[in-house]
Amino acid sequence: MRLVLGTALIVRASSVVWSDPPITTTVMAAFLSGLGLLLIPGLWTPIVGGLIALLEAWEMITIPGDKWVALLLVTIGCALAMLGPGLWSIDARLFGWKRVEPSPRKISSNS
């Protein structure tokens, strides 16, 4: 998911920058491209995923055009923010990969 979202952001931002848009759109595209570059190797994944979700939601509301691509990127950004970096990421190497195990259920004998 990180690779797909990061690549989609970089490709989308490069097409926006090459079309000579206004400066605000160029800055937003460059920022999203930078977030995509952080996301691909898995650096600060929950923070970057949340920022991507917020910025793409803002873009979906304010900028006219294709809303479906922005909605897809918002959804994947939210999922990555909630799931975290994953096993093969820089975050896992820096901070350790944590796995949450459910506690065993106790069955009460109160009948």
LINBELDA-V921968 format. One record per backbone hydrogen bond with DSSP energy under -1.0 kcal/mol. CO is the residue of the C=O (numbers start at 1). NH is the residue of the N-H. E is the energy in kcal/mol with one decimal. If there is no record, write none. Layout:
BEGIN
co = [CO & CO]
nh = [NH & NH]
e = [E & E]
END
This chain:
BEGIN
co = [1 & 2 & 3 & 4 & 5 & 6 & 7 & 8 & 9 & 10 & 11 & 12 & 13 & 14 & 17 & 22 & 23 & 24 & 25 & 26 & 27 & 28 & 29 & 30 & 31 & 32 & 33 & 34 & 35 & 36 & 38 & 41 & 42 & 44 & 45 & 46 & 47 & 48 & 49 & 50 & 51 & 52 & 53 & 54 & 55 & 56 & 57 & 58 & 59 & 67 & 68 & 69 & 70 & 71 & 72 & 73 & 74 & 75 & 76 & 77 & 78 & 79 & 80 & 87 & 89 & 90 & 91 & 92 & 109]
nh = [5 & 6 & 7 & 8 & 9 & 10 & 11 & 12 & 13 & 14 & 15 & 16 & 17 & 18 & 20 & 26 & 27 & 28 & 29 & 30 & 31 & 32 & 33 & 34 & 35 & 36 & 37 & 38 & 39 & 40 & 43 & 90 & 91 & 48 & 49 & 50 & 51 & 52 & 53 & 54 & 55 & 56 & 57 & 58 & 59 & 60 & 61 & 62 & 63 & 71 & 72 & 73 & 74 & 75 & 76 & 77 & 78 & 79 & 80 & 81 & 82 & 83 & 84 & 89 & 93 & 94 & 95 & 96 & 111]
e = [-2.7 & -2.7 & -2.3 & -2.4 & -2.3 & -2.1 & -2.7 & -2.4 & -2.4 & -2.4 & -1.9 & -1.6 & -2.6 & -2.0 & -1.3 & -2.0 & -2.5 & -2.1 & -2.4 & -2.4 & -2.4 & -2.4 & -2.1 & -2.1 & -2.1 & -2.0 & -2.0 & -1.7 & -2.0 & -2.0 & -2.5 & -1.8 & -2.1 & -2.9 & -2.9 & -1.8 & -2.4 & -2.6 & -2.2 & -2.4 & -2.8 & -2.7 & -1.9 & -2.3 & -2.5 & -2.3 & -1.8 & -2.5 & -2.1 & -2.2 & -2.2 & -2.3 & -2.4 & -2.2 & -2.3 & -2.3 & -2.5 & -2.2 & -2.5 & -2.1 & -1.9 & -2.7 & -2.3 & -1.2 & -1.4 & -2.6 & -2.9 & -1.1 & -1.1]
END
